[in-house]
Amino acid sequence: MRQALLLLALALLPFALAQEPSAPGTYAIARIVALNEGTATVEVGGRRVEAELPTEFVGFWVGQRVVVYQADGKTYIAEPYRIPYLWGLLGLFGLVTVALGRGKGLRGLLGTAASMGVLAFFVVPQISAGQNPLLVTFVGAFGILSLSIYFVHGVNRKTTAALIGTTLATAVALVLSSLLTEWMQFTGLTSEETFLARFQLGGQLDLVALYLAGVVVGALGALNDVTVTQAAVVQALVQANPRYRVRELYNRGMSVGFDHIGSLVNTLVLAYAAGSLPLLLLISKSDVPLVFLVNNETFAAEVVTMLVGSLALVLAVPLTTLVAAWLLRGRSLDYINRRWPR
């Protein structure tokens, strides 16, 4: 879901930037015509103006496209214009995905487009309208999972087992995170972005519910991967020997699931840790004792997100394996003996 949100922002950003900087406080795309000491002459909207260079960026060149910000009659160069490179990378990703994944790769890209549609036309408008972020995100996430799993892998018992396993693990993560936020008395003010979002919506945004929605969404991608894989393992076991019953399918499927748990938990923890590197650097340079830093809501909320997401992954493996074993188990013994005689 996070990837879909990033793709959605990438698709909309050029339209947001392509505006005339006639009114104060507007952004636009410009081209550098000449460089001076501390300033640059840029061409924007068919005219040339002097723009101040940012102090933290170096290496601008004549002819480079940049993003400018105009306010109070002054123009400032905000940063280089990076969208063409992002579009190129997105195109390369699409080509490689289709070339290597073939039909399923193409369906995966189309499923991502459908996820973007759910985000753009359901989740974001509903939250902006004042609806509960947790409920809206859960419903939207279920819709996204249904679209992506069934569209990419087809409507069958394997994909149904994966969807049920993902939903059960997500529900457990949701209940646990809800209890923890109440016991730990979280306010939801874990970052500047949440404060600004609440301010933009007139103070009506439930920040705790928004935080809980983030916990759920953060684990969805990895949950989708592990549940589909586990269901596929059980399906392969049934195809190899249709006489396996539920218990044996579960035990044999979990022999792969144990390895899956170890690798996926490590992957998710490292992913969360990588996203928290700036926070970890601040902690390493802080004079506040470590126990009080960890007790701070900003850090404690990250720990809860990481551990609840990892717990949901661990639970998804046996849950999906059990559901898949029950749904995919062989038919009656008479049918098996006729179809696969000993």
C-alpha positions as CSV (number, residue, x, y, z in Angstrom):
1,M,0.0,0.0,0.0
2,R,2.9,2.3,0.7
3,Q,4.2,1.7,-2.8
4,A,0.8,2.5,-4.3
5,L,0.7,5.8,-2.3
6,L,4.2,6.8,-3.6
7,L,3.2,6.0,-7.1
8,L,0.1,8.1,-6.7
9,A,2.1,11.0,-5.4
10,L,4.5,10.6,-8.3
11,A,1.7,10.7,-10.8
12,L,0.0,13.8,-9.4
13,L,3.2,15.8,-8.7
14,P,3.8,17.2,-12.2
15,F,0.2,18.5,-12.3
16,A,0.7,20.2,-9.0
17,L,4.0,21.8,-10.0
18,A,2.9,22.9,-13.5
19,Q,1.3,26.2,-12.4
20,E,2.1,29.8,-13.2
21,P,4.0,31.4,-10.3
22,S,1.8,34.6,-10.6
23,A,0.4,34.4,-7.1
24,P,2.6,34.6,-3.9
25,G,3.5,31.3,-2.4
26,T,3.4,29.1,-5.5
27,Y,5.7,26.5,-6.9
28,A,6.7,26.0,-10.6
29,I,9.2,24.3,-12.8
30,A,11.9,26.6,-14.2
31,R,15.1,26.3,-16.3
32,I,18.4,27.9,-15.2
33,V,19.6,30.4,-17.8
34,A,22.6,31.8,-16.1
35,L,24.5,31.4,-12.7
36,N,25.7,34.2,-10.6
37,E,27.2,34.5,-7.1
38,G,24.4,33.3,-4.8
39,T,21.7,33.8,-7.4
40,A,20.6,32.3,-10.8
41,T,18.7,33.6,-13.7
42,V,15.8,31.3,-14.4
43,E,13.2,31.1,-17.1
44,V,9.7,30.4,-15.8
45,G,6.4,31.0,-17.3
46,G,7.9,32.6,-20.4
47,R,9.9,35.2,-18.5
48,R,13.3,35.5,-16.9
49,V,13.7,36.3,-13.2
50,E,16.5,36.3,-10.6
51,A,16.2,33.5,-8.1
52,E,18.2,32.9,-4.9
53,L,20.2,29.7,-4.7
54,P,19.8,27.4,-1.7
55,T,22.7,27.2,0.6
56,E,22.5,23.4,1.0
57,F,22.7,22.5,-2.7
58,V,25.7,22.8,-4.9
59,G,26.4,21.8,-8.5
60,F,23.6,23.5,-10.3
61,W,24.4,24.0,-14.0
62,V,23.0,26.2,-16.9
63,G,20.1,24.5,-18.6
64,Q,19.1,22.4,-15.6
65,R,15.4,22.2,-14.7
66,V,14.7,23.2,-11.1
67,V,11.7,23.7,-8.8
68,V,11.2,27.4,-7.8
69,Y,9.1,29.0,-5.1
70,Q,7.8,32.5,-5.4
71,A,6.5,34.5,-2.5
72,D,6.3,38.3,-1.7
73,G,7.8,39.2,-5.1
74,K,10.9,37.1,-4.6
75,T,11.8,33.8,-6.3
76,Y,13.8,31.0,-4.7
77,I,15.2,27.8,-6.1
78,A,13.9,25.1,-3.9
79,E,15.7,22.0,-5.4
80,P,16.5,20.2,-8.6
81,Y,13.6,18.8,-10.6
82,R,13.8,15.0,-10.2
83,I,10.6,13.8,-11.6
84,P,12.0,12.7,-15.0
85,Y,14.5,10.4,-13.3
86,L,11.7,9.0,-11.1
87,W,9.5,8.4,-14.2
88,G,12.5,6.7,-15.9
89,L,13.0,4.4,-12.9
90,L,9.3,3.7,-12.8
91,G,9.4,2.8,-16.5
92,L,12.4,0.5,-16.0
93,F,10.7,-1.2,-13.1
94,G,7.6,-1.8,-15.3
95,L,9.6,-3.2,-18.2
96,V,11.6,-5.6,-16.0
97,T,8.5,-6.7,-14.1
98,V,6.6,-7.5,-17.4
99,A,9.6,-9.1,-19.0
100,L,10.4,-11.4,-16.1
101,G,6.9,-11.8,-14.6
102,R,5.1,-12.0,-17.9
103,G,1.4,-12.2,-17.4
104,K,1.5,-12.1,-13.6
105,G,3.9,-9.2,-13.7
106,L,1.5,-7.2,-15.9
107,R,-1.4,-8.1,-13.7
108,G,0.7,-7.1,-10.7
109,L,1.2,-3.6,-12.2
110,L,-2.5,-3.4,-13.0
111,G,-3.3,-4.4,-9.5
112,T,-1.1,-1.6,-8.2
113,A,-3.0,0.8,-10.4
114,A,-6.2,-0.5,-8.8
115,S,-4.8,0.0,-5.4
116,M,-3.9,3.6,-6.3
117,G,-7.5,4.1,-7.3
118,V,-8.8,2.8,-4.0
119,L,-6.4,5.2,-2.2
120,A,-7.2,8.2,-4.3
121,F,-11.0,7.8,-4.5
122,F,-11.9,6.1,-1.3
123,V,-9.3,6.2,1.6
124,V,-8.0,9.8,1.3
125,P,-11.3,11.5,0.6
126,Q,-13.0,9.6,3.4
127,I,-10.4,10.5,6.0
128,S,-10.3,14.1,4.8
129,A,-14.1,14.2,5.2
130,G,-13.7,13.3,8.9
131,Q,-14.4,9.6,8.8
132,N,-12.5,7.3,11.3
133,P,-9.0,6.7,9.7
134,L,-8.7,3.3,11.2
135,L,-12.0,2.0,9.9
136,V,-11.5,3.6,6.5
137,T,-8.0,2.2,6.1
138,F,-9.0,-1.3,7.2
139,V,-11.9,-1.4,4.7
140,G,-9.6,0.1,2.0
141,A,-6.8,-2.3,2.8
142,F,-9.2,-5.3,2.5
143,G,-10.4,-4.0,-0.8
144,I,-6.8,-3.5,-2.1
145,L,-5.8,-7.0,-0.9
146,S,-8.9,-8.5,-2.5
147,L,-8.2,-6.8,-5.8
148,S,-4.5,-7.5,-5.9
149,I,-4.6,-11.1,-4.7
150,Y,-7.5,-12.3,-6.8
151,F,-6.5,-10.2,-9.9
152,V,-2.9,-11.4,-9.9
153,H,-3.3,-15.0,-8.7
154,G,-6.9,-15.7,-9.8
155,V,-10.0,-16.6,-7.9
156,N,-9.4,-20.0,-6.3
157,R,-9.0,-21.7,-3.0
158,K,-5.3,-20.9,-2.7
159,T,-5.9,-17.1,-3.0
160,T,-8.9,-17.3,-0.7
161,A,-6.8,-19.0,1.9
162,A,-4.2,-16.2,1.5
163,L,-6.8,-13.5,1.8
164,I,-8.3,-15.1,5.0
165,G,-4.9,-15.6,6.5
166,T,-4.0,-11.9,5.8
167,T,-7.3,-10.7,7.2
168,L,-6.9,-12.7,10.4
169,A,-3.4,-11.6,11.0
170,T,-4.3,-8.0,10.3
171,A,-7.2,-8.2,12.8
172,V,-4.9,-9.6,15.5
173,A,-2.4,-6.7,14.8
174,L,-5.2,-4.2,15.0
175,V,-6.6,-5.5,18.3
176,L,-3.2,-5.7,19.9
177,S,-2.1,-2.2,18.7
178,S,-5.4,-0.7,19.9
179,L,-4.8,-2.2,23.4
180,L,-1.2,-1.0,23.5
181,T,-2.1,2.5,22.5
182,E,-4.7,2.7,25.3
183,W,-2.4,1.1,27.9
184,M,0.6,3.3,26.9
185,Q,-1.6,6.4,26.5
186,F,-0.4,7.4,23.1
187,T,-1.6,10.7,21.7
188,G,-0.8,10.0,18.1
189,L,1.5,13.1,17.9
190,T,4.5,11.1,16.7
191,S,5.8,13.3,14.0
192,E,5.5,16.8,12.5
193,E,3.4,15.4,9.6
194,T,0.6,14.2,11.9
195,F,0.4,17.6,13.6
196,L,0.3,19.4,10.2
197,A,-2.4,16.9,8.9
198,R,-4.5,17.6,12.0
199,F,-4.1,21.3,11.5
200,Q,-5.0,21.2,7.9
201,L,-8.2,19.2,8.7
202,G,-9.3,21.8,11.4
203,G,-8.3,19.7,14.4
204,Q,-10.9,17.0,13.6
205,L,-8.5,14.2,12.7
206,D,-8.2,11.3,15.2
207,L,-4.4,11.0,15.5
208,V,-4.5,7.8,17.5
209,A,-6.7,6.1,14.9
210,L,-4.4,7.4,12.2
211,Y,-1.4,5.9,14.0
212,L,-3.2,2.5,14.3
213,A,-4.0,2.7,10.6
214,G,-0.3,3.2,9.9
215,V,0.5,0.1,11.9
216,V,-1.9,-2.0,9.9
217,V,-0.8,-0.6,6.5
218,G,2.9,-1.0,7.4
219,A,2.6,-4.8,7.6
220,L,0.2,-5.4,4.7
221,G,2.7,-5.8,1.9
222,A,4.8,-8.4,3.8
223,L,1.7,-10.1,5.0
224,N,0.5,-10.4,1.4
225,D,3.7,-12.0,0.3
226,V,4.0,-14.5,3.1
227,T,0.3,-15.7,3.0
228,V,0.3,-16.2,-0.8
229,T,3.6,-18.1,-0.5
230,Q,2.4,-20.4,2.3
231,A,-0.9,-21.1,0.5
232,A,1.1,-22.0,-2.7
233,V,3.3,-24.4,-0.6
234,V,0.2,-26.2,0.7
235,Q,-1.3,-26.3,-2.8
236,A,2.0,-27.9,-4.1
237,L,1.8,-30.5,-1.4
238,V,-1.8,-31.4,-2.3
239,Q,-0.8,-31.7,-6.0
240,A,2.1,-33.9,-5.0
241,N,0.0,-36.2,-2.8
242,P,-3.8,-35.6,-2.7
243,R,-4.0,-38.2,0.1
244,Y,-2.5,-35.8,2.6
245,R,-5.0,-34.8,5.3
246,V,-5.3,-31.5,7.1
247,R,-2.8,-32.3,9.9
248,E,-0.1,-33.6,7.5
249,L,-0.6,-30.7,5.1
250,Y,-0.2,-28.3,8.0
251,N,2.9,-30.0,9.4
252,R,4.6,-30.3,6.1
253,G,3.6,-26.7,5.1
254,M,5.0,-25.4,8.4
255,S,8.4,-27.0,7.7
256,V,8.7,-24.3,5.0
257,G,6.9,-21.8,7.2
258,F,9.5,-21.9,10.0
259,D,12.2,-20.7,7.5
260,H,9.8,-18.1,6.2
261,I,9.2,-16.7,9.6
262,G,12.9,-16.3,10.4
263,S,13.7,-14.5,7.2
264,L,10.6,-12.3,7.0
265,V,10.8,-11.0,10.6
266,N,14.4,-10.0,10.0
267,T,13.4,-8.3,6.8
268,L,10.6,-6.3,8.4
269,V,12.7,-5.3,11.5
270,L,15.5,-4.1,9.3
271,A,13.0,-2.2,7.1
272,Y,11.6,-0.3,10.1
273,A,15.1,0.3,11.5
274,A,16.2,1.8,8.2
275,G,13.3,4.2,8.2
276,S,14.2,5.2,11.8
277,L,17.9,5.9,11.2
278,P,17.6,9.7,11.7
279,L,15.8,9.0,15.0
280,L,18.5,6.5,16.0
281,L,21.2,9.1,15.2
282,L,19.5,11.7,17.4
283,I,19.3,9.1,20.2
284,S,23.0,8.3,20.0
285,K,23.9,12.0,20.4
286,S,21.4,12.8,23.1
287,D,22.3,13.4,26.7
288,V,19.0,12.0,27.9
289,P,19.3,8.6,29.5
290,L,18.3,5.8,27.1
291,V,15.5,4.5,29.2
292,F,13.7,7.9,29.1
293,L,14.4,8.2,25.3
294,V,12.8,4.8,24.7
295,N,9.9,5.9,26.9
296,N,9.2,8.9,24.7
297,E,6.1,8.4,22.5
298,T,8.0,9.0,19.3
299,F,10.4,6.2,19.9
300,A,7.9,3.9,21.7
301,A,5.4,4.2,18.9
302,E,8.1,3.1,16.4
303,V,8.9,0.1,18.6
304,V,5.2,-0.8,18.8
305,T,4.8,-0.5,15.1
306,M,7.8,-2.7,14.4
307,L,6.9,-5.4,16.9
308,V,3.2,-5.6,16.2
309,G,3.9,-5.8,12.4
310,S,6.5,-8.6,13.1
311,L,4.0,-10.4,15.3
312,A,1.4,-10.2,12.6
313,L,3.9,-11.8,10.2
314,V,4.7,-14.6,12.5
315,L,1.0,-15.3,13.1
316,A,0.1,-15.1,9.4
317,V,2.3,-18.2,8.6
318,P,0.5,-20.8,10.8
319,L,-2.9,-19.2,10.2
320,T,-2.6,-19.2,6.5
321,T,-1.1,-22.7,6.4
322,L,-4.0,-24.1,8.5
323,V,-6.7,-22.3,6.4
324,A,-5.0,-23.5,3.2
325,A,-4.7,-27.0,4.4
326,W,-8.4,-27.1,5.3
327,L,-9.5,-25.5,2.0
328,L,-7.2,-27.4,-0.3
329,R,-7.3,-30.8,1.3
330,G,-8.1,-33.8,-1.0
331,R,-11.7,-34.7,-1.8
332,S,-13.3,-38.0,-0.8
333,L,-11.1,-41.1,-0.7
334,D,-13.1,-42.8,-3.4
335,Y,-12.4,-39.9,-5.8
336,I,-8.7,-39.9,-4.9
337,N,-8.4,-43.6,-5.5
338,R,-10.1,-43.3,-9.0
339,R,-8.0,-40.2,-10.0
340,W,-4.7,-41.3,-8.4
341,P,-4.7,-45.1,-8.1
342,R,-2.0,-46.6,-5.9
